[in-house]
């Protein structure tokens, strides 16, 4: 009787070992032949670059500065942000009551950056800026500088100093420290 019990135990172990071996073999076959052919490198265009930065342009509504996000294709730089600001609000923003106090320009302004200090030279014949127009320009430049310098961690909107000049006529300085968020 003891021999019979020992034989049955051995058979049970053998059957379990065979089942385990078959299960592992089946799993290996499934994983190795999933039906997807192997390929080399597939060229599919330009690498993903993530989210494009947005310009924040400051316009005026009822004597209050409001920052408006605007996505623009192309290279992001401070000069482009200034040029877009001087174009004024588009029709959609105009219907929402947004305006500008910036005067029309006869030619594009010149923007130069030197660390935290930026200078904007407006073309001759431009009217001097009001306090609100200067704030519009300063806040737009400060916001653009934060985006441009984002990778370097080298600045904040409040540390941005802006000098605006109309050659031989007018000059003003301002900082981004008083810009609305």
Secondary structure, 3 states (H helix, E strand, C coil): CHHHHHHHHHHHHHHHHHHHHHHHHHHHHHHHCCCCCCCCCCCCCCCCCCCCCCEEEEEEECCEEEEEEECCCCCCCHHHHHHHHHHCCCHHHHHCCCECCCCCCCCCCEEEEECCEEEEEECCCCCCCCHHHHHHHHHHHHHHHHHHCCCCCCCCHHHCEEEEEECCCEEEEEEHHHCCC
